[in-house]
Amino acid sequence: MNNSTQSADSAAAQPLADTPVLSGSQIEKSISGPSGLLTILHSLDIAVDNSEAIAIVGPSGSGKSTLLGILAGLDTPTSGSVHMLGENLNDLDEDQRARLRAGKVGFVFQSFQLLPGLNALENVMLPLELSNTPDASDRAMTMLDQVGLADRATHQPLQLSGGEQQRVAVARAFVSNPALLFADEPTGNLDSGTGHKISDLMFSLREQLGSALVLVTHDETLAMRCDRRLRMGDGKLTSV
């Protein structure tokens, strides 16, 4: 492959400067239940600009996590479309969506989602290895040091506290300098003091790297740190 082709491919993988890094149009999600068809999301529209932080708030069961899964390409809508990093996710199969996310999209979940058979360093290295990034070990160690866990690099997840596990998860999310970060109740399993430290860390790294953020949370204080807040209710989004 010549250099001009490589450049074209690289440009195609990134959205234009004036194009939202993430957008959803007329998203609907319905599932079959005991009493018939249940519609969870009703014709939702959403757009996230480059480097923008958006919070989606609302009560448990309102569809926040369902929407996040669809926006991230982890689930598919019943109807409607999602564009991520300039690509229509409807046009991609599961493997293609995974390749699109590799090295460009980070995740922080409430339940940490660390692989128990890998130590902290190896967990942070995962997204780099999946995207065939050189010097994965060195970059992962640098990020572990940045979140204050360089001395815990060889510890397994079960040897770490909840706060330490979430710091590893944050390091893993940011290690590839993602254009886009999804966070689903990132402080939900932590005590208030630890949760505050994790949110400080996450927002500090996001500001340093310029990553866009889609944050799902029931914590209004955490949501207030975002540029915009959207409230989920009755399967619809409204501005706060």
Backbone hydrogen bonds, N-H to C=O, Kabsch-Sander energy under -0.5 kcal/mol:
donor,donor_aa,acceptor,acceptor_aa,energy
6,Q,2,N,-2.1
7,S,3,N,-2.4
8,A,4,S,-2.0
9,D,5,T,-2.5
10,S,6,Q,-2.4
11,A,7,S,-2.4
12,A,8,A,-2.1
13,A,9,D,-1.1
14,Q,11,A,-1.2
19,T,16,L,-1.9
21,V,48,V,-1.4
22,L,48,V,-1.6
23,S,83,H,-2.3
24,G,46,I,-3.2
25,S,81,S,-2.7
27,I,44,L,-2.7
28,E,79,S,-2.4
29,K,41,L,-1.5
31,I,38,L,-2.8
33,G,36,G,-3.1
36,G,33,G,-1.9
38,L,31,I,-3.6
39,T,37,L,-0.5
40,I,29,K,-3.0
40,I,38,L,-0.6
41,L,29,K,-1.5
42,H,235,G,-3.0
43,S,41,L,-0.6
44,L,27,I,-2.5
46,I,24,G,-2.3
48,V,22,L,-3.2
52,E,49,D,-2.0
54,I,52,E,-0.5
54,I,213,L,-3.0
55,A,228,R,-2.6
56,I,215,L,-3.4
57,V,55,A,-0.6
57,V,230,L,-2.9
62,S,59,P,-1.6
67,L,63,G,-2.4
68,L,64,K,-2.3
69,G,65,S,-2.5
70,I,66,T,-1.8
71,L,67,L,-2.8
72,A,68,L,-2.3
73,G,70,I,-1.1
74,L,69,G,-2.4
75,D,69,G,-1.5
78,T,28,E,-2.3
79,S,28,E,-1.5
81,S,25,S,-2.0
83,H,23,S,-3.0
84,M,82,V,-0.5
84,M,87,E,-2.6
85,L,21,V,-2.8
87,E,84,M,-2.2
89,L,82,V,-2.8
89,L,87,E,-0.7
91,D,88,N,-1.8
92,L,89,L,-1.4
97,R,93,D,-2.4
98,A,94,E,-2.0
99,R,95,D,-2.1
100,L,96,Q,-2.1
101,R,97,R,-2.1
102,A,98,A,-1.7
104,K,101,R,-2.3
105,V,101,R,-2.3
106,G,180,L,-2.5
108,V,182,F,-2.2
110,Q,184,D,-0.8
112,F,109,F,-1.3
113,Q,111,S,-2.7
118,L,115,L,-1.7
120,A,155,H,-1.9
121,L,153,A,-2.6
123,N,119,N,-2.4
124,V,120,A,-2.0
125,M,121,L,-1.9
126,L,122,E,-0.9
126,L,123,N,-0.6
128,L,125,M,-0.7
129,E,125,M,-2.4
130,L,126,L,-2.5
131,S,127,P,-1.2
132,N,129,E,-1.4
133,T,128,L,-3.1
136,A,133,T,-0.6
139,R,135,D,-2.4
140,A,136,A,-2.5
141,M,137,S,-2.3
142,T,138,D,-2.1
143,M,139,R,-2.0
144,L,140,A,-2.5
145,D,141,M,-2.4
146,Q,142,T,-1.7
147,V,143,M,-1.5
148,G,145,D,-1.2
149,L,144,L,-3.2
152,R,149,L,-1.8
153,A,150,A,-1.1
155,H,152,R,-1.8
159,Q,156,Q,-2.0
160,L,157,P,-1.9
165,Q,161,S,-2.7
166,Q,162,G,-2.2
167,R,163,G,-1.8
168,V,164,E,-2.1
169,A,165,Q,-2.2
170,V,166,Q,-2.4
171,A,167,R,-2.5
172,R,168,V,-2.6
173,A,169,A,-2.1
174,F,170,V,-1.9
175,V,171,A,-1.5
177,N,174,F,-2.2
179,A,104,K,-1.5
180,L,104,K,-1.6
181,L,212,A,-2.4
182,F,106,G,-2.7
183,A,214,V,-2.6
184,D,108,V,-2.5
185,E,183,A,-0.7
185,E,216,V,-3.3
188,G,185,E,-1.8
190,L,187,T,-1.6
195,G,191,D,-3.2
196,H,192,S,-2.1
197,K,193,G,-1.6
198,I,194,T,-2.3
199,S,195,G,-2.5
200,D,196,H,-2.3
201,L,197,K,-2.2
202,M,198,I,-2.8
203,F,199,S,-2.5
204,S,200,D,-2.1
205,L,201,L,-2.4
206,R,202,M,-2.2
207,E,203,F,-2.0
208,Q,204,S,-2.2
209,L,205,L,-2.4
210,G,206,R,-1.8
211,S,206,R,-1.1
212,A,179,A,-2.5
213,L,52,E,-2.7
214,V,181,L,-2.6
215,L,54,I,-3.1
215,L,213,L,-0.5
216,V,183,A,-3.1
216,V,214,V,-0.5
217,T,56,I,-2.0
217,T,215,L,-0.5
220,E,218,H,-0.9
223,A,219,D,-2.3
224,M,220,E,-1.8
225,R,222,L,-1.4
226,C,223,A,-2.0
227,D,53,A,-1.3
228,R,53,A,-1.6
230,L,55,A,-3.0
231,R,238,T,-3.5
232,M,57,V,-3.4
233,G,231,R,-0.5
233,G,236,K,-2.3
235,G,62,S,-0.6
236,K,233,G,-1.6
238,T,231,R,-1.9
240,V,229,R,-2.3
